[in-house]
Amino acid sequence: MQNRVSLAAILPLFTTLAFVTAATAQSDIQCGKDGKTYTQPAGCAAQCKGQIDAERCMLQPKLKELDDGFYKSFYNLSIFFNGNAKKVMTCGDKNFDATLGTNTTVTLPGMLLPGLAGVMPAQLPGAPGRVAVRDKLVERIFGRWLHPYKYSDFVVNWTKEKNGEWADLESKPDSCGKYHLNISVQTLCRSPASVVVVIGHEMVHKEQYSRHYTTIAMDDFGELRADLHEVEAYSWELQQGNFKWAFESINKDPLFPGVTDEEKKESQQAQRCYEWDAESQLHKIITGWGGSTLVGKLDKFFNEDPWIKSQWLPKHADWKTLKLSPETSECKQFLAVEPTEKDTTPAPSDRPWENKGNPLTPGVTKNCDQP
């Protein structure tokens, strides 16, 4: 599982931030009525009482990297228009409205798309393709920041998580050869920059899954490998080290400055806890029944994985004689939640015209020839 967090710890954060503007964080959402800015959409939706388009909440990035016309348009449509402003106000509530971003018949006012006349995609919400606005938002994230990966490379499922997971990329492709990218609808409650970063985190995992090893089987050191994969993905989020990933267009996470201080602290905590858990798993392997045979395989694996070899191994040169530090209370709480596939609840369908509901939910057969 990727990007694991505990909603028990996060929900108070949403409640607190919904009505304030963090002075030290990038504030990229603005209320057109009074000009006040906010870091996350719920706070603006709760306080901005404009009744016309010019006065309502809009993504107005201070961060230059976020100032993309397509992203702004699809973000605003997904979060603030056609009743979504009321839905986003449920961020952090137990009764969170997971239909957020599913408007499919909205008409795009020309004022939302300055400078984009004549270059809008042919398939828009309400067009024959009938694609939900939040799907177009994710499609633009790939097109603007995450290439060479493409939206069409994945099956995107929107979920309402029980135990709290922003996103998850399943480790093996389906029968059509596509990886399933599961995105929690609650991700739309985060800062505009963080929505991109959450998906970018999963693209680090995609790159990890494409690595091939000659020294180990797929299931060798499974939990240790999963923990180190998380440490690596968070190192990308937090701009640590000098490793070069395949998606060079966002290699150094240029959206990091737009992520709120609280979101950064959340990622730092997650990384610390995955790091501790990796050391815990390593300690079990070294001191367990496998002995020198597994240590030898680990040595080869560490030197074959490009990120571990160049970034992690130099800081853990003494891993063969590792002495495990005590588990902190924060990590004990963090690691106590272990999401499984059974914990993932499909969000309400964003394709109501299909009798079978969301065709992208697990268990529904999909024609591989479909786009």
Residue pairs with C-beta under 8 A, 6 or more apart in sequence:
1 165
1 168
1 226
1 338
1 339
1 340
2 165
2 167
2 168
2 169
2 201
2 202
2 205
2 229
2 230
2 233
3 165
3 166
3 167
3 168
3 198
3 201
3 202
3 230
3 233
3 270
4 164
4 165
4 230
4 270
4 334
4 337
4 338
4 339
5 164
5 165
5 166
5 266
5 270
5 334
6 163
6 164
6 333
6 334
6 336
6 337
7 161
7 163
7 164
7 186
8 164
8 333
8 337
9 333
9 334
10 164
10 266
11 92
12 92
13 92
13 262
13 266
14 40
14 42
14 91
14 92
14 189
15 92
17 39
17 40
17 42
17 43
17 260
17 262
18 40
18 42
18 43
18 46
18 89
18 91
18 92
19 43
19 46
19 47
20 43
21 27
21 36
21 37
21 38
21 39
21 43
22 39
22 260
22 261
22 262
24 261
25 39
25 191
25 259
25 260
25 261
25 262
26 39
26 62
26 63
26 191
26 193
26 257
26 258
26 259
26 260
27 37
27 38
27 39
27 62
28 37
28 39
28 59
28 60
28 61
28 62
28 63
28 66
28 191
28 192
28 193
28 258
29 37
29 38
29 39
29 40
29 41
29 43
29 44
29 57
29 58
29 59
29 60
29 192
30 36
30 37
30 38
30 44
30 57
30 58
30 60
31 37
31 38
31 44
31 47
31 48
31 50
31 55
31 56
31 57
32 48
32 50
32 53
32 54
32 55
32 56
32 57
32 58
33 48
33 49
33 50
33 55
33 56
34 48
36 44
36 47
36 48
37 60
37 62
38 44
38 47
38 57
39 191
39 260
40 91
40 189
40 190
40 191
40 260
41 57
41 79
41 80
41 88
41 91
41 188
41 189
41 192
42 88
42 89
42 91
42 92
42 189
44 57
44 80
45 57
45 79
45 80
45 85
45 86
45 88
45 89
46 89
48 55
48 56
48 57
50 56
50 57
53 109
53 111
53 112
54 111
56 80
56 81
56 85
57 79
57 80
57 85
58 72
58 76
58 80
59 66
59 71
59 72
59 75
59 76
59 79
59 192
61 67
61 72
61 192
61 258
63 193
63 255
63 257
63 258
65 193
65 254
65 255
65 257
65 258
66 72
66 192
66 193
66 255
66 258
68 140
68 144
69 113
69 114
69 115
69 116
70 116
70 140
70 143
70 144
71 137
71 140
71 141
71 144
73 108
73 112
73 113
73 116
74 133
74 134
74 136
74 137
74 140
75 137
75 192
75 195
76 112
77 84
77 103
77 106
77 108
77 112
77 125
77 133
78 84
78 100
78 101
78 103
78 133
78 134
78 137
78 188
79 85
79 88
79 100
79 101
79 188
80 88
81 103
81 106
82 103
82 106
83 103
84 100
84 101
84 103
86 97
87 97
87 99
87 100
88 100
88 188
88 189
90 96
90 97
90 100
91 186
91 189
92 189
96 160
96 185
96 186
98 158
98 160
98 185
98 347
98 348
99 347
99 348
99 350
100 134
100 185
100 188
101 132
101 133
101 134
101 137
101 185
101 188
101 350
102 132
102 133
102 134
102 348
102 350
103 125
103 132
103 133
104 125
104 126
104 130
104 131
104 132
104 133
104 350
104 351
104 352
105 125
105 126
106 125
106 126
106 133
107 126
108 120
108 124
108 125
110 117
113 120
121 136
122 129
123 129
123 131
124 131
124 136
125 131
125 132
125 133
125 136
130 351
130 353
131 139
132 350
132 351
134 158
134 185
134 188
134 350
135 151
135 156
135 350
137 195
138 151
138 156
138 183
138 199
139 151
141 195
141 196
141 199
142 149
142 150
142 151
142 199
143 150
143 151
145 196
145 200
145 249
145 250
145 255
146 199
146 200
146 203
146 247
146 249
146 250
147 247
147 249
148 246
148 247
149 203
149 206
149 247
152 371
153 178
153 179
154 169
154 178
154 179
154 180
154 181
155 174
155 176
155 178
155 179
155 180
155 181
155 360
155 366
156 181
156 183
156 360
157 180
157 181
157 182
157 183
157 346
157 358
157 360
157 361
157 362
158 182
158 183
158 184
158 185
158 346
158 347
158 350
158 358
159 182
159 183
159 184
159 185
159 344
159 345
159 346
159 347
160 184
160 185
160 186
160 345
160 346
160 347
161 184
161 186
161 339
161 343
161 344
161 345
162 339
162 343
162 344
162 345
163 337
163 338
163 339
163 343
164 184
164 186
164 337
164 339
165 182
165 184
165 339
165 344
166 183
166 184
166 186
166 187
166 190
166 198
166 201
167 181
167 182
167 183
167 184
167 187
167 198
167 199
167 201
167 202
168 181
168 182
168 202
168 339
168 344
169 179
169 180
169 181
169 182
169 202
169 203
169 205
169 206
169 209
170 179
170 180
170 181
170 182
171 205
171 209
172 179
172 209
173 179
174 180
175 368
176 366
176 368
177 368
179 206
179 209
180 362
181 199
181 202
182 344
183 198
183 199
185 347
187 194
187 195
187 198
188 195
190 198
190 263
191 258
191 259
191 260
191 263
192 258
193 255
193 256
193 257
193 258
193 259
194 255
194 258
194 259
194 260
194 263
196 255
197 237
197 253
197 255
197 256
197 259
200 236
200 237
200 247
200 250
200 253
200 255
201 233
201 234
201 236
201 237
202 233
203 245
203 247
204 229
204 232
204 233
204 236
204 245
205 229
205 233
207 245
207 246
207 247
208 229
208 232
208 233
208 307
211 305
211 306
213 301
213 304
213 305
214 304
215 297
215 300
215 301
215 304
216 297
216 300
216 301
220 297
220 301
221 281
221 285
221 297
221 298
221 301
223 277
223 281
224 278
224 281
224 282
224 285
227 274
227 275
227 277
227 278
227 281
228 274
228 278
228 305
228 308
228 312
230 270
230 271
230 274
231 271
231 274
231 275
231 278
231 312
232 243
232 307
232 308
232 311
232 312
234 267
234 268
234 270
234 271
234 274
235 241
235 243
235 271
235 311
236 243
236 245
236 253
237 253
237 256
237 267
238 253
238 256
238 264
238 267
238 268
238 271
239 252
239 253
239 256
241 310
241 311
243 306
243 307
243 310
243 311
244 251
245 251
256 264
259 267
269 330
269 334
270 334
272 328
272 330
272 331
273 328
273 330
273 331
273 334
273 335
276 325
276 327
276 328
276 331
277 331
277 335
279 322
279 324
279 325
280 324
280 327
282 298
282 319
282 322
283 322
283 324
285 294
285 295
285 298
286 294
286 295
286 320
286 322
288 294
295 320
301 308
302 308
302 309
302 312
302 313
302 319
303 309
303 313
313 319
316 322
341 362
344 362
346 357
346 358
346 361
346 362
347 358
349 357
349 358
350 358
351 357
351 358
351 359
356 364
357 364
358 364
359 366
360 366
